[in-house]
Amino acid sequence: MKNIFLFPFLFIIHLALSYNLTGEIIDNEYQSNSYIERPNFYVFNTNQSLQLKGDQARLKGDSQYFIKNVDASLVSAFSESNITSEEANYDKNQETIEFEQSVNFSHSREKDNFSINTEFLGFDIANSKLFTDKRAEVNFNKIKINSDGVILETLSGIISAEFKKGNLEIQNLDSIYKGSADKIIILSEDNTLILEGQAIFDQVGLILQADLIHYDYQENKILKSINSEIKNQI
C-alpha cells in the first residue's frame, strides 16, 4: 500500500487567483506588510474549485498570505468539503495551504461523511494531497479513529485514508468493536478497513491479534488475517 494518496486533482490545466476586498489595503507602499480585509481567494482546475475566505490576510512578499479565521470550501462533481481554522498560510507560488489551530475538515459524498479535527492540516495543491502529522480525531460514518497522523484521498469521490498509529471504535447496533494498529487504512470503494502492524481487533471480548487484518465494515465481518492469534474469548 502506498503511503501517499492523491486528492482529486488529476491534471491542472488552469490556475486562477482573485480576491475581493471589502476594506482597504493597509501599508500598500510596503507590500511585505500589507493587510487585506475580508480576503476572498478562488483557485480553479478541471476537477474542483476552491474558495478561501478569512477575516483578514497579511501579504508577505508577492506569494504568501497569512489569513485569520479561515473558511475554505472545495467543490467537485463528486463531493463537497469544508475546512475551518483560526489561521492559514496560503502560498500561491508553492501551491500549498497550511491550516493551523482548531482545524475542522468535513467531507460529504452520497452516504459517506468524513471529518477531521486536528491542530494542523496541510493541503498540497500541486501534489493533490491532504495530510497532518499531528494528533487527529477522525469520524467516518460509524467509525471513529484517533491517530498520530492522516493522509487523505477522495479520488473520484472514493475515500481512501491512511492513519499512523491509530486506535479505532466501530459503533454497531448493540455493541462497540475496538482495535489498534501501527497503520489503519480506510478504502470506501469496497467498504474495507485494514489494520497493519501489531494489529488488535476486539469484537466484544473476542480479541484477534495479527500482523494484518482486513475487515468489511458494512458486513461487520473479518475478511482475512495474517499470522493471527485469538488472545481471549468469552
URGIQUI-V785576 format. One record per backbone hydrogen bond with DSSP energy under -0.5 kcal/mol. NH is the residue of the N-H (numbers start at 1). CO is the residue of the C=O. E is the energy in kcal/mol with one decimal. If there is no record, write none. Layout:
BEGIN
NH	CO	E
NH	CO	E
END
This chain:
BEGIN
7	128	-8.3
9	7	-3.2
10	8	-0.5
13	11	-0.7
22	37	-1.2
23	37	-0.7
26	24	-0.6
26	35	-1.2
28	25	-0.6
30	27	-1.2
31	29	-0.7
33	30	-2.0
34	31	-1.5
34	59	-0.5
35	26	-1.1
36	57	-3.3
38	55	-2.3
39	36	-0.5
41	52	-3.1
42	18	-0.9
43	50	-2.5
45	48	-1.1
49	75	-2.3
50	43	-2.8
51	73	-2.5
52	41	-2.5
53	51	-0.5
53	71	-2.4
54	39	-1.3
55	68	-2.5
56	68	-0.8
57	36	-2.5
58	66	-2.3
59	34	-2.5
60	58	-0.5
60	64	-2.7
61	59	-0.5
63	60	-1.0
64	60	-1.5
65	90	-2.6
66	58	-2.6
67	65	-0.7
67	88	-3.0
68	56	-2.7
69	86	-3.1
70	85	-2.5
71	53	-2.3
72	83	-3.3
73	51	-2.6
74	81	-2.6
75	49	-2.2
76	79	-2.5
77	47	-0.6
80	108	-1.8
81	74	-2.8
82	106	-2.4
83	72	-2.6
84	104	-2.2
85	70	-1.4
86	100	-0.6
86	101	-2.5
87	100	-2.0
88	67	-1.7
89	98	-2.0
90	65	-2.9
90	88	-0.6
91	89	-0.6
91	96	-2.7
92	63	-3.1
92	90	-0.7
95	91	-1.3
96	91	-1.5
97	123	-2.1
98	89	-2.0
99	97	-0.6
99	121	-2.8
100	87	-2.7
101	119	-2.2
103	118	-2.3
104	84	-2.5
105	116	-2.8
106	82	-2.5
107	114	-2.7
108	80	-2.3
109	112	-2.4
112	109	-3.0
114	107	-2.8
115	139	-2.2
116	105	-2.4
117	137	-2.3
118	103	-2.0
119	135	-0.5
121	99	-2.2
122	131	-3.3
123	97	-2.9
124	122	-0.5
124	129	-2.8
125	95	-1.9
125	123	-1.0
126	95	-1.2
128	124	-0.8
129	124	-1.7
130	152	-1.1
131	122	-2.2
132	150	-2.2
136	147	-2.3
137	117	-2.4
138	136	-0.5
138	145	-3.2
139	115	-1.8
140	143	-3.1
141	113	-1.7
143	140	-2.8
144	169	-2.7
145	138	-2.8
146	167	-2.6
147	136	-2.1
148	164	-3.1
150	132	-2.1
151	162	-2.0
152	130	-2.6
153	160	-3.2
157	154	-2.5
158	155	-2.3
160	153	-3.5
160	158	-0.5
161	186	-2.0
162	151	-2.6
163	184	-2.9
164	149	-1.9
165	163	-0.5
165	182	-3.8
166	181	-1.5
167	146	-2.6
168	179	-2.8
169	144	-2.3
170	177	-2.8
171	142	-2.5
171	169	-0.5
172	170	-0.7
172	175	-2.9
177	170	-2.2
178	202	-2.2
179	168	-1.9
180	200	-2.0
181	166	-1.8
182	197	-2.8
183	196	-1.9
184	163	-1.9
185	194	-2.5
186	161	-2.6
187	192	-2.6
188	159	-2.9
190	187	-0.7
192	187	-2.2
193	215	-2.9
194	185	-2.8
195	213	-2.6
196	183	-2.9
196	194	-0.5
197	211	-3.1
199	210	-1.9
200	180	-2.5
201	208	-2.6
202	178	-3.7
203	201	-0.6
203	206	-2.6
204	202	-1.0
206	203	-1.0
207	205	-1.0
207	232	-2.1
208	201	-3.0
208	206	-0.6
209	207	-0.5
209	229	-2.8
210	199	-2.4
211	226	-2.5
212	226	-1.1
213	195	-2.5
214	224	-2.8
215	193	-2.8
216	221	-2.9
217	191	-1.6
217	215	-0.8
218	191	-0.6
220	216	-1.3
221	216	-1.5
223	214	-2.8
224	214	-1.3
226	212	-2.1
229	209	-2.4
231	207	-2.4
231	229	-0.6
232	207	-0.8
END
